[in-house]
């Protein structure tokens, strides 16, 4: 029988979780007590924190999907230009901006300027999770998981 490595849970120490999330150890233990971080007892009686639950608390900018276009962070692109470049309806881009998924960098005359890294990220997530009636994003702007 072949072991499916993608289904294995990976655990990190509370110290590693604290470093990844930029928190102190007391906050890590509090999040575990609240059920926001999944913890397990390891064989040497130490506590392990689920890496998946740590990842779920990271900001979207730390996600691998976002990091693919991190070089575009802060690069302004107009809604119309983004629509053409990323082949999206401008109303979709406007809706994402209104939901806070895409940051507005400012205005140039009548043009609304968006952060191109956010546009690229949202486009990638949307295309991966697209389909009639399917959610692409959760409330925090991360890819929606069933």
Phi, psi and omega in degrees: 000130182272135180276128179275100183298331182291343181265354180283136177275140179249134182243146177238163178287159175302325178295319178294319178297319179298317180295315181297322183267354181068036182239167174272168184297322179301320179294323178297313179295324178293317178297324177293318178297325180280353180084008179278339171239131180274123181243154176216153177274128180272172185295332180268022179070010175271167180261136174249141179251130180300125179297326178297317180291329174295312180302325181293343179261351178289148176294155183302332180295341179270352182288147178303323180298325180282321183297337178301332181236024182299334178295344179269359182302127179085358178277120182282141175216135180287160180300316181295317179296318178297320178301316179292312185295319184259006177054054179233153175289137181296333177292328176295314179298318179297317179297317178296322178295317180295328178281351181087010179284329178240129179279137174272125182271342180151198179229150175229095189068238178266357181277135172267127182259128181253161175280117186295330177298319178294320179297313181297317179298309182298321178298315180299311181297316181300316182289327179287328185249016188285161180148146181307123175079006180265142175278135176264328186231147171273185184295337181264005178086012177269161175302132182291130177247137180295000000 
